[in-house]
């Protein structure tokens, strides 16, 4: 089979599962809420993170919700769906007759192009890009783990989570031992991004983003341990078709939703209380809460996926077509790469100091409203594309680059970062791209 190119195109419309698209479309709101906070470049920082010093009551409400329920909670969810999509893509290609070598080559190209997309995204608009982190981590984990046994996936997901939890425990110990008057600032990466957004020079801001992007990509993708753990859990879940067949996994989904969201929100509570001044901590002390916040964010992201999968199951159990709201959110999820990049197009030139500078006029609550508005614009545009039968432009470009050929006219809505490409073949836990305990060639 090595003599032919990958012949299977994207998943057809009838093959798609509702849960992944609904999750991505909904949670892109959280991405907008988390990212737009960085554009409050004119306000004095709180010292403990990206959020500025709280102003009035509305600012405190917005900050409390975003810190507790959004920050470091949505990107592990997308990492899980990214891993889920890699397995589904591999399974679908192999079922169409592509060889293992061809499938591995396709996945490598796709992740390399994601890395390239991330670089261009950072160069032109947004240094906090996550595409590069997913592409880099997908390259490494795809090579090492995509075809490993289930137990290996779970063990290594546990190792990554355990290491992150150990770092969180040391952070809490440091918080307990740290003098209250310590005045050093929090993580330096926040200063890097703030400097880029607050730079009034277009070229200077772009240069800063490009120089800092490799470090941020590495930190978001590998060093924090959360993204690798989420991707490996996505591999495992995809082999069981949990999101395509939520009705067969209701117990697991209910427990994951309850425990995940509960742990995530409780874990986000300390930093949220510190941010709004209820818990009086120095900037350095508040910075010690970052790692525990990140670890509980992994649980919260998985809980969000499970919660939306349960909602999708309930919608599908009605036996009728989803309504306009669900259809619009699902359409946005199908075009999540385009919608994610569109957020930067709508935000960076308008909010950054090198653009119109509107971010200097807003506060936390008004920026949250702006983020909701941006998300609604992407939802409306995605729904319009869906009704017109058109794919997202970024999805089309990534697909052509990864497949190295135009996709057939009849194939609809391909996979993209985090995209679960529809119903694959094989139900066994170690079927599809899990043939042995060896890394892919």
Phi, psi and omega per residue, in radians:
X1 nan -0.108 -3.040
X2 -1.234 -0.131 -3.097
X3 -1.502 -0.076 -3.119
X4 -2.073 2.855 3.114
X5 -1.563 2.938 -3.137
X6 -1.036 2.187 -2.983
X7 -1.827 -0.252 -3.063
X8 -1.584 2.175 3.112
X9 -1.448 -2.864 -3.134
X10 -1.161 2.931 3.134
X11 -1.181 2.414 3.071
X12 -1.265 2.845 -3.084
X13 -1.044 -0.629 -3.131
X14 -1.308 -0.231 -3.121
X15 -1.530 -0.263 -2.945
X16 -1.319 2.450 3.007
X17 -1.552 2.523 -3.087
X18 -1.272 -0.687 -2.962
X19 -1.003 -0.859 -3.108
X20 -1.100 -0.741 -3.140
X21 -1.153 -0.713 3.118
X22 -1.119 -0.682 3.120
X23 -1.129 -0.830 -3.121
X24 -1.132 -0.796 -3.121
X25 -1.075 -0.711 3.133
X26 -1.217 -0.816 -3.000
X27 -1.347 -0.187 2.984
X28 -1.095 -0.393 3.002
X29 -1.085 -0.749 3.130
X30 -1.165 -0.618 3.067
X31 -1.053 -0.782 3.132
X32 -1.115 -0.751 3.131
X33 -1.092 -0.714 -3.111
X34 -1.245 -0.724 -3.035
X35 -1.340 -0.627 -3.072
X36 -1.201 -0.343 3.089
X37 -0.997 -0.586 -3.108
X38 -1.125 -0.357 -3.077
X39 -1.490 0.077 3.050
X40 -1.456 1.032 -2.924
X41 -1.303 -0.335 -3.083
X42 -1.564 -0.204 -3.089
X43 -1.539 2.571 3.092
X44 -1.145 2.357 -3.127
X45 -1.250 2.717 3.119
X46 -1.396 -0.252 3.140
X47 1.556 -0.388 -3.097
X48 -1.790 0.058 -3.116
X49 2.956 -2.758 -3.037
X50 -1.384 -0.502 -3.054
X51 -1.229 2.492 3.118
X52 -1.340 3.047 3.032
X53 -1.018 2.323 -3.121
X54 -1.163 2.492 3.110
X55 -1.726 -1.858 -3.130
X56 -1.466 -2.979 -3.076
X57 -1.109 -0.692 -3.134
X58 -1.127 -0.675 3.081
X59 -1.095 -0.731 -3.130
X60 -1.145 -0.701 3.105
X61 -1.098 -0.807 -3.139
X62 -1.089 -0.793 -3.125
X63 -1.136 -0.736 -3.130
X64 -1.044 -0.819 -3.124
X65 -1.152 -0.811 -3.079
X66 -1.123 -0.765 -3.134
X67 -1.139 -0.784 -3.051
X68 -1.282 -0.739 -2.932
X69 -1.927 -0.226 -2.992
X70 -2.077 -0.941 -3.044
X71 -1.004 2.215 3.115
X72 1.068 0.386 3.108
X73 -1.986 -0.532 -3.079
X74 -1.481 -0.633 -3.074
X75 -1.250 -0.485 2.967
X76 -1.137 -0.568 3.099
X77 -1.117 -0.771 3.114
X78 -1.180 -0.575 3.076
X79 -1.124 -0.724 3.068
X80 -1.025 -0.820 -3.140
X81 -1.182 -0.533 3.068
X82 -1.104 -0.834 3.081
X83 -1.102 -0.702 3.097
X84 -1.005 -0.784 -3.116
X85 -1.160 -0.598 3.115
X86 -1.078 -0.762 3.132
X87 -1.143 -0.762 -3.118
X88 -1.142 -0.683 3.091
X89 -1.101 -0.804 3.130
X90 -1.081 -0.745 -3.130
X91 -1.107 -0.765 -3.108
X92 -1.152 -0.712 3.132
X93 -1.140 -0.741 -3.135
X94 -1.173 -0.615 3.103
X95 -1.154 -0.472 3.124
X96 -1.440 -0.054 3.074
X97 1.861 0.060 3.106
X98 -1.300 2.540 3.136
X99 -1.342 2.853 3.104
X100 -1.019 -0.719 -3.135
X101 -1.091 -0.727 3.136
X102 -1.154 -0.710 3.128
X103 -1.138 -0.757 3.111
X104 -1.063 -0.697 3.126
X105 -1.135 -0.703 3.104
X106 -1.078 -0.794 -3.139
X107 -1.125 -0.678 3.101
X108 -1.100 -0.807 3.133
X109 -1.055 -0.756 -3.110
X110 -1.075 -0.769 -3.140
X111 -1.246 -0.622 3.070
X112 -1.118 -0.720 3.106
X113 -1.190 -0.581 3.037
X114 -1.076 -0.714 3.086
X115 -1.058 -0.745 3.114
X116 -1.152 -0.729 3.076
X117 -1.005 -0.745 -3.130
X118 -1.098 -0.695 3.125
X119 -1.107 -0.822 3.140
X120 -1.121 -0.691 3.093
X121 -1.024 -0.784 3.119
X122 -1.180 -0.721 -3.130
X123 -1.046 -0.770 -3.006
X124 -1.567 -0.587 -2.915
X125 -2.414 -0.952 -2.804
X126 -2.416 2.024 -3.098
X127 -1.343 -0.369 3.129
X128 -1.413 0.373 -3.109
X129 -0.920 2.429 3.113
X130 -1.866 -0.202 -3.098
X131 -1.102 -0.736 3.127
X132 -1.089 -0.688 3.120
X133 -1.118 -0.740 3.107
X134 -1.168 -0.722 3.130
X135 -1.101 -0.793 3.133
X136 -1.102 -0.830 -3.118
X137 -1.179 -0.652 3.096
X138 -1.104 -0.673 3.081
X139 -1.053 -0.855 -3.065
X140 -1.229 -0.869 -3.091
X141 -1.241 -0.570 3.076
X142 -1.085 -0.696 3.122
X143 -1.206 -0.724 -3.026
X144 -1.500 -0.563 -2.878
X145 -2.238 -0.237 -2.971
X146 -1.030 -0.579 -3.086
X147 -1.921 0.372 3.061
X148 -1.443 2.899 3.104
X149 -1.222 2.785 -3.125
X150 -1.009 -0.754 -3.095
X151 -1.095 -0.598 3.104
X152 -1.147 -0.735 3.105
X153 -1.040 -0.814 -3.097
X154 -1.181 -0.675 3.125
X155 -1.090 -0.810 -3.097
X156 -1.275 -0.566 3.003
X157 -1.070 -0.688 3.076
X158 -1.155 -0.646 3.115
X159 -1.109 -0.853 3.134
X160 -1.072 -0.766 3.132
X161 -1.145 -0.705 3.129
X162 -1.112 -0.711 3.099
X163 -1.115 -0.739 3.105
X164 -1.113 -0.712 3.123
X165 -1.143 -0.625 3.102
X166 -1.128 -0.762 3.078
X167 -1.081 -0.667 3.106
X168 -1.114 -0.699 3.134
X169 -1.129 -0.735 3.090
X170 -1.113 -0.633 3.100
X171 -1.106 -0.750 3.121
X172 -1.149 -0.638 3.069
X173 -1.120 -0.746 3.084
X174 -1.073 -0.664 3.095
X175 -1.085 -0.726 -3.121
X176 -1.163 -0.561 -3.072
X177 -1.637 -0.220 -3.033
X178 -1.332 2.349 3.073
X179 -1.074 2.544 -3.065
X180 -1.168 -0.409 -3.058
X181 -1.626 0.193 3.104
X182 -1.085 2.283 -2.989
X183 -2.062 0.087 3.136
X184 -1.161 2.683 -3.051
X185 -1.411 3.019 -3.124
X186 -1.411 -2.852 -3.006
X187 -0.866 2.389 -3.060
X188 -1.203 -0.399 -3.105
X189 -1.098 -0.530 3.101
X190 -1.135 -0.640 3.107
X191 -1.173 -0.685 3.115
X192 -1.017 -0.846 -3.087
X193 -1.227 -0.684 3.123
X194 -1.107 -0.690 3.118
X195 -1.104 -0.701 3.137
X196 -1.144 -0.776 -3.086
X197 -1.252 -0.593 -3.133
X198 -1.481 -0.024 3.134
X199 -1.322 2.227 -3.117
X200 -1.431 -0.170 3.126
X201 -1.602 2.212 3.114
X202 -1.078 -0.813 -3.115
X203 -1.224 -0.705 3.127
X204 -1.103 -0.720 3.111
X205 -1.146 -0.725 3.132
X206 -1.122 -0.734 3.123
X207 -1.098 -0.749 3.108
X208 -1.079 -0.717 3.131
X209 -1.117 -0.758 -3.098
X210 -1.176 -0.703 -3.119
X211 -1.195 -0.590 -3.092
X212 -1.594 -0.259 -3.066
X213 -1.026 -0.759 -3.125
X214 -1.026 -0.741 -3.129
X215 -1.160 -0.735 3.134
X216 -1.164 -0.693 3.115
X217 -1.081 -0.769 3.126
X218 -1.138 -0.752 -3.120
X219 -1.137 -0.761 -3.142
X220 -1.240 -0.598 -3.009
X221 -1.513 -0.705 -2.983
X222 -2.162 -0.785 -2.937
X223 -1.217 -0.496 3.132
X224 -1.348 -0.210 3.092
X225 1.269 -0.339 -3.027
X226 -1.256 -0.790 -3.119
X227 -1.105 -0.812 3.075
X228 -1.024 -0.731 3.122
X229 -1.078 -0.761 -3.126
X230 -1.141 -0.697 3.138
X231 -1.136 -0.761 3.127
X232 -1.114 -0.676 3.068
X233 -1.156 -0.568 3.044
X234 -1.136 -0.703 3.041
X235 -0.972 -0.868 -3.070
X236 -1.097 -0.797 -3.101
X237 -1.153 -0.624 -3.113
X238 -1.146 -0.595 3.125
X239 -1.141 -0.370 3.119
X240 -1.769 0.035 3.089
X241 0.955 0.726 -3.040
X242 -1.146 -0.652 -3.109
X243 -1.452 -0.470 3.061
X244 -1.328 -0.554 -3.058
X245 -2.220 1.085 -3.095
X246 -1.090 -0.453 3.140
X247 -1.083 -0.431 3.110
X248 -1.539 -0.004 -3.072
X249 -2.379 0.571 -3.035
X250 -1.096 -0.679 3.129
X251 -1.078 -0.846 3.124
X252 -1.064 -0.767 -3.115
X253 -1.140 -0.707 -3.136
X254 -1.146 -0.779 3.117
X255 -1.124 -0.732 -3.140
X256 -1.131 -0.727 3.129
X257 -1.106 -0.833 -3.082
X258 -1.171 -0.876 -3.105
X259 -1.242 -0.741 -3.086
X260 -1.096 -0.916 -3.136
X261 -1.168 -0.674 3.117
X262 -1.078 -0.864 3.113
X263 -1.101 -0.724 -3.114
X264 -1.100 -0.782 -3.124
X265 -1.265 -0.680 3.067
X266 -1.128 -0.694 3.114
X267 -1.193 -0.450 3.101
X268 -1.483 -0.237 -3.069
X269 -1.097 -0.784 -3.113
X270 -1.024 -0.815 -3.127
X271 -1.186 -0.608 3.101
X272 -1.130 -0.743 3.116
X273 -1.160 -0.655 3.096
X274 -1.158 -0.673 -3.106
X275 -1.097 -0.720 -3.087
X276 -1.580 0.087 3.023
X277 1.553 0.063 3.101
X278 -1.228 -0.690 3.050
X279 -1.835 1.987 -3.033
X280 -1.434 1.806 3.124
X281 -2.205 2.607 3.001
X282 -1.261 2.842 3.108
X283 -0.962 -0.722 3.141
X284 -1.157 -0.676 3.105
X285 -1.143 -0.757 3.102
X286 -1.090 -0.621 3.098
X287 -1.092 -0.498 3.103
X288 -1.172 -0.276 3.120
X289 -1.504 -0.089 -3.056
X290 -1.113 -0.800 -3.093
X291 -1.181 -0.787 3.024
X292 -1.029 -0.640 3.104
X293 -1.087 -0.707 -3.130
X294 -1.193 -0.748 -3.117
X295 -1.125 -0.792 3.104
X296 -1.201 -0.367 3.052
X297 -1.150 -0.561 3.064
X298 -1.082 -0.823 3.106
X299 -1.063 -0.711 -3.110
X300 -1.162 -0.730 3.116
X301 -1.059 -0.760 3.084
X302 -1.129 -0.650 3.098
X303 -1.114 -0.683 3.099
X304 -1.103 -0.757 3.106
X305 -1.022 -0.826 -3.112
X306 -1.104 -0.712 -3.133
X307 -1.094 -0.760 -3.134
X308 -1.255 -0.583 3.059
X309 -1.096 -0.678 3.080
X310 -1.132 -0.710 3.096
X311 -1.120 -0.717 3.117
X312 -1.104 -0.703 3.106
X313 -1.074 -0.735 -3.134
X314 -1.150 -0.700 3.119
X315 -1.096 -0.803 -3.109
X316 -1.220 -0.496 -3.130
X317 -1.193 -0.306 3.113
X318 -1.199 -0.381 3.089
X319 1.376 0.256 3.083
X320 -2.306 2.888 -3.083
X321 -1.113 2.468 3.101
X322 -1.051 2.689 3.118
X323 -1.313 -3.069 -3.055
X324 -1.133 -0.679 -3.111
X325 -1.131 -0.866 3.114
X326 -1.100 -0.704 3.115
X327 -1.083 -0.703 3.132
X328 -1.190 -0.730 3.110
X329 -1.138 -0.719 3.109
X330 -1.126 -0.707 3.100
X331 -1.077 -0.656 3.090
X332 -1.168 -0.695 3.093
X333 -1.106 -0.634 3.097
X334 -1.131 -0.462 -3.098
X335 -2.036 0.645 -3.003
X336 -1.137 -0.546 3.082
X337 -1.138 -0.836 3.102
X338 -1.090 -0.733 -3.120
X339 -1.152 -0.684 3.116
X340 -1.108 -0.819 3.128
X341 -1.174 -0.601 3.112
X342 -1.105 -0.568 3.080
X343 -1.022 -0.742 3.128
X344 -1.176 -0.678 3.115
X345 -1.089 -0.670 -3.117
X346 -1.404 -0.404 -3.049
X347 -1.719 -0.941 -2.944
X348 -1.020 -0.925 -3.108
X349 -1.160 -0.409 -3.104
X350 -1.518 -0.683 -2.975
X351 -1.703 -0.616 -3.029
X352 -1.198 2.725 -3.131
X353 -1.138 -0.502 3.123
X354 -1.353 -0.138 3.090
X355 -1.882 -2.277 3.133
X356 -1.315 -0.357 3.047
X357 1.336 0.349 -3.108
X358 -1.085 -0.466 3.124
X359 -1.024 -0.448 3.111
X360 -1.287 -0.188 -3.118
X361 -1.817 -0.130 -3.038
X362 -1.808 2.841 3.005
X363 -2.115 -3.063 -2.997
X364 -1.033 -0.774 -3.067
X365 -1.267 -0.683 3.136
X366 -1.251 -0.549 3.057
X367 -1.182 -0.635 3.083
X368 -1.093 -0.704 3.075
X369 -1.118 -0.700 3.084
X370 -1.054 -0.746 3.136
X371 -1.082 -0.746 3.103
X372 -1.076 -0.723 3.114
X373 -1.087 -0.756 3.100
X374 -1.061 -0.792 3.123
X375 -1.055 -0.753 3.141
X376 -1.102 -0.630 3.080
X377 -1.087 -0.760 3.139
X378 -1.185 -0.601 3.090
X379 -1.143 -0.792 3.137
X380 -1.096 -0.749 3.134
X381 -1.140 -0.710 3.127
X382 -1.134 -0.705 3.132
X383 -1.151 -0.669 3.082
X384 -1.109 -0.727 3.087
X385 -1.113 -0.690 3.122
X386 -1.071 -0.801 -3.123
X387 -1.183 -0.485 3.099
X388 -1.496 -0.089 -3.141
X389 1.287 0.509 -3.104
X390 -1.999 2.524 3.093
X391 -1.468 2.940 3.070
X392 -1.242 2.493 -3.093
X393 -1.089 -0.668 3.131
X394 -1.189 -0.636 3.097
X395 -1.116 -0.736 3.130
X396 -1.076 -0.791 -3.119
X397 -1.132 -0.825 -3.137
X398 -1.067 -0.702 -3.123
X399 -1.113 -0.779 -3.130
X400 -1.133 -0.679 3.131
X401 -1.211 -0.707 -3.093
X402 -1.271 -0.751 -3.109
X403 -1.453 -0.296 -3.132
X404 1.045 0.536 3.051
X405 -2.885 2.738 3.053
X406 -1.142 2.525 3.090
X407 -1.461 2.516 -3.127
X408 -0.950 2.526 -3.083
X409 -0.994 -0.624 -3.072
X410 -1.378 -0.231 -3.140
X411 -1.389 2.333 -3.023
X412 -2.099 2.544 2.897
X413 0.884 1.326 -3.119
X414 -1.258 3.040 3.066
X415 -1.330 2.706 2.960
X416 -2.541 -3.048 -3.061
X417 -0.862 2.056 -3.113
X418 1.525 -0.063 -3.042
X419 -1.332 2.149 2.976
X420 -1.472 1.982 -2.895
X421 -1.404 0.391 3.071
X422 1.819 -2.897 -3.018
X423 -1.335 2.032 3.098
X424 -1.567 -2.927 3.139
X425 -1.983 2.662 3.098
X426 1.519 2.256 -3.118
X427 -1.889 -0.292 -3.033
X428 -1.148 2.602 -3.078
X429 -1.137 -0.396 -3.137
X430 -2.073 0.481 3.137
X431 -1.647 -3.071 3.139
X432 1.082 -2.398 -3.078
X433 -1.374 0.921 3.102
X434 -2.497 0.740 -2.959
X435 -1.269 -0.443 -3.103
X436 -2.764 3.083 -3.108
X437 -1.692 0.918 -3.137
X438 -2.340 2.515 3.087
X439 -1.169 2.640 3.119
X440 -1.137 2.562 3.132
X441 -1.189 nan nan
